[in-house]
Amino acid sequence: MNDTDVLVVGAGPTGLTLTASLLNQGIQAAIVDKLPAGANTSRAAVANARSLEVLENLDVSWRMVKAGLVAPRFSMRQGDRTLIPIDFSTLPTNYPYSLMISQADTERLLEERLNELGGEVLRPKTLSRIAQDSTGVTAIFDDGETLRASYVVGADGTHSTVRHQAGIGFAGGEFAESFALADVRVAGEAPRDEVILFYGNDGLTVLAPLPDGVFRIVAPHPDAPQSPTAEFVQDLLDTRAFGPGRTEVTDLLWGSRFKIHHRVADTFRAGRILLAGDAAHVHSPAGGQGMNLGITDAIELATALATTLHGAPDTALDAYSASQRARAQQVLTLTGRLTRVSTLPRPLRPIRNSAMRLAAHVPAVRRQLAWRLSGLVYR
Ligand SMILES: Cc1cc2nc3c(=O)[nH]c(=O)nc-3n(C[C@H](O)[C@H](O)[C@H](O)COP(=O)(O)OP(=O)(O)OC[C@H]3O[C@@H](n4cnc5c(N)ncnc54)[C@H](O)[C@@H]3O)c2cc1C
């Protein structure tokens, strides 16, 4: 007898969605996380239309919409000039917008729903090793405890122990440039209903609204400091956004620097061990796809596991691995392109911007971008 049907390792957005969805379908599931409490740092800032659609069955979408900020507009600009406007309003969905919400809030709402469904995150509890045989998987934790499950899912992020233990490769690489990231309050020009990617000749800057009057700034920079200062962010806005003095940083809440990896696991399934979320794929945050892809992995995997555990052949698990891996590769292609376009050498940037303005005249280009960024293309 196994202790549980499914052990989920990692209580980020992927693991929480997966566990809640399993419980919602009557499957026994346990979830562990090595952290004593949920992380409170600023990470993903956007929930897209597809995530909100798939979270409807879990009764979580309306809670997120209530806690977040609706941004119906998304544009690529150079200063005041719009290069490519992206219109979500015509998309056939109940959520024709980007929902701006901090990852900490998304996790809090998912955990709240998990608790309502009778689940609880066991923490702090760190997985050290796993061993599988024909009837299940034995998980061994750093406190010496063991747990036996029919299936184990690694939703344990980029440095996944589950992936390492299963011997699954994680091929890919790293973009050369560093990115600066900051959450700030500003005065002056900064729309609250629009996510803007400024393609300035000095480089890219993202200016995205968050709830409570906060804005997220993201920018590739060859000398991005470990902790960007208010002056550094002000310079980014002056040189790359609307123009000098037009948007003033009044408060720096948080800042960091990061490098971007692009990797996909060789497979999302090795027998009774499965991968989902960042454990299975990492890529550029351009277009805000990372957490959203993890949430759709979780929903698809919950259905595949429920089907299998209800007695069907386990081919649904292979289908999960093949289809979500293919999606991850498509997302890597899209976000890789957006990143490369934004980090082109300076002499090529005016040519790039002219090409973007021309491309904007083709309705199919704008439509494709809207479908991909909203995640609806993966329905
Ligand atoms: C600075 C920053 C900015 C980002 N911006 C965006 C953005 O704008 N848009 C976007 O979509 N994405 C963004 N991301 C990425 C996004 O945060 C991730 O895609 C998302 O967190 C993935 O969720 P996950 O649940 O798969 O993994 P994670 O959130 O990494 O969760 C994994 C969990 O597993 C736990 N864990 C790890 N190892 C073990 C173990 N051995 N035992 C037990 N528990 C373990 C960890 O404690 C963690 O809680 C950003 C990330 C960072 C760091």
Ligand as a Chemical Component Dictionary entry (heavy atoms), coordinates in Angstrom:
data_LIG
# 
_chem_comp.id                   LIG 
_chem_comp.type                 NON-POLYMER 
_chem_comp.pdbx_formal_charge   0 
_chem_comp.three_letter_code    LIG 
# 
loop_
_chem_comp_atom.comp_id 
_chem_comp_atom.atom_id 
_chem_comp_atom.alt_atom_id 
_chem_comp_atom.type_symbol 
_chem_comp_atom.charge 
_chem_comp_atom.model_Cartn_x 
_chem_comp_atom.model_Cartn_y 
_chem_comp_atom.model_Cartn_z 
_chem_comp_atom.pdbx_ordinal 
LIG C1  C1  C 0 13.111 37.691 -10.543 1  
LIG C2  C2  C 0 12.126 36.844 -11.297 2  
LIG C3  C3  C 0 11.190 37.443 -12.151 3  
LIG C4  C4  C 0 10.283 36.666 -12.853 4  
LIG N1  N1  N 0 9.361  37.287 -13.656 5  
LIG C5  C5  C 0 8.432  36.527 -14.295 6  
LIG C6  C6  C 0 7.381  37.133 -15.068 7  
LIG O1  O1  O 0 7.287  38.356 -15.196 8  
LIG N2  N2  N 0 6.473  36.332 -15.666 9  
LIG C7  C7  C 0 6.502  34.953 -15.525 10 
LIG O2  O2  O 0 5.612  34.253 -16.046 11 
LIG N3  N3  N 0 7.480  34.362 -14.818 12 
LIG C8  C8  C 0 8.428  35.111 -14.187 13 
LIG N4  N4  N 0 9.372  34.510 -13.443 14 
LIG C9  C9  C 0 9.405  33.039 -13.408 15 
LIG C10 C10 C 0 8.402  32.488 -12.439 16 
LIG O3  O3  O 0 8.675  33.006 -11.160 17 
LIG C11 C11 C 0 8.507  30.977 -12.498 18 
LIG O4  O4  O 0 8.240  30.541 -13.830 19 
LIG C12 C12 C 0 7.542  30.301 -11.547 20 
LIG O5  O5  O 0 7.857  30.597 -10.203 21 
LIG C13 C13 C 0 7.601  28.787 -11.736 22 
LIG O6  O6  O 0 6.773  28.176 -10.801 23 
LIG P1  P1  P 0 7.069  26.716 -10.283 24 
LIG O7  O7  O 0 5.989  26.442 -9.302  25 
LIG O8  O8  O 0 7.222  25.815 -11.446 26 
LIG O9  O9  O 0 8.489  26.762 -9.578  27 
LIG P2  P2  P 0 8.965  27.640 -8.332  28 
LIG O10 O10 O 0 8.149  28.862 -8.194  29 
LIG O11 O11 O 0 10.433 27.777 -8.483  30 
LIG O12 O12 O 0 8.643  26.720 -7.073  31 
LIG C14 C14 C 0 9.406  25.597 -6.752  32 
LIG C15 C15 C 0 9.212  25.281 -5.277  33 
LIG O13 O13 O 0 9.879  24.056 -4.996  34 
LIG C16 C16 C 0 10.496 24.146 -3.733  35 
LIG N5  N5  N 0 11.586 23.154 -3.711  36 
LIG C17 C17 C 0 12.719 23.159 -4.451  37 
LIG N6  N6  N 0 13.477 22.073 -4.184  38 
LIG C18 C18 C 0 12.802 21.362 -3.241  39 
LIG C19 C19 C 0 13.076 20.140 -2.563  40 
LIG N7  N7  N 0 14.184 19.430 -2.806  41 
LIG N8  N8  N 0 12.183 19.704 -1.650  42 
LIG C20 C20 C 0 11.052 20.408 -1.383  43 
LIG N9  N9  N 0 10.748 21.573 -2.014  44 
LIG C21 C21 C 0 11.599 22.049 -2.939  45 
LIG C22 C22 C 0 10.951 25.592 -3.641  46 
LIG O14 O14 O 0 11.099 26.001 -2.291  47 
LIG C23 C23 C 0 9.809  26.328 -4.351  48 
LIG O15 O15 O 0 8.826  26.775 -3.444  49 
LIG C24 C24 C 0 10.309 35.256 -12.720 50 
LIG C25 C25 C 0 11.229 34.656 -11.873 51 
LIG C26 C26 C 0 12.136 35.435 -11.149 52 
LIG C27 C27 C 0 13.116 34.755 -10.219 53 
# 
loop_
_chem_comp_bond.comp_id 
_chem_comp_bond.atom_id_1 
_chem_comp_bond.atom_id_2 
_chem_comp_bond.value_order 
_chem_comp_bond.pdbx_ordinal 
LIG C1  C2  SING 1  
LIG C2  C3  SING 2  
LIG C2  C26 DOUB 3  
LIG C3  C4  DOUB 4  
LIG C4  N1  SING 5  
LIG C4  C24 SING 6  
LIG N1  C5  DOUB 7  
LIG C5  C6  SING 8  
LIG C5  C8  SING 9  
LIG C6  O1  DOUB 10 
LIG C6  N2  SING 11 
LIG N2  C7  SING 12 
LIG C7  O2  DOUB 13 
LIG C7  N3  SING 14 
LIG N3  C8  DOUB 15 
LIG C8  N4  SING 16 
LIG N4  C9  SING 17 
LIG N4  C24 SING 18 
LIG C9  C10 SING 19 
LIG C10 O3  SING 20 
LIG C10 C11 SING 21 
LIG C11 O4  SING 22 
LIG C11 C12 SING 23 
LIG C12 O5  SING 24 
LIG C12 C13 SING 25 
LIG C13 O6  SING 26 
LIG O6  P1  SING 27 
LIG P1  O7  DOUB 28 
LIG P1  O8  SING 29 
LIG P1  O9  SING 30 
LIG O9  P2  SING 31 
LIG P2  O10 DOUB 32 
LIG P2  O11 SING 33 
LIG P2  O12 SING 34 
LIG O12 C14 SING 35 
LIG C14 C15 SING 36 
LIG C15 O13 SING 37 
LIG C15 C23 SING 38 
LIG O13 C16 SING 39 
LIG C16 N5  SING 40 
LIG C16 C22 SING 41 
LIG N5  C17 SING 42 
LIG N5  C21 SING 43 
LIG C17 N6  DOUB 44 
LIG N6  C18 SING 45 
LIG C18 C19 SING 46 
LIG C18 C21 DOUB 47 
LIG C19 N7  SING 48 
LIG C19 N8  DOUB 49 
LIG N8  C20 SING 50 
LIG C20 N9  DOUB 51 
LIG N9  C21 SING 52 
LIG C22 O14 SING 53 
LIG C22 C23 SING 54 
LIG C23 O15 SING 55 
LIG C24 C25 DOUB 56 
LIG C25 C26 SING 57 
LIG C26 C27 SING 58 
# 
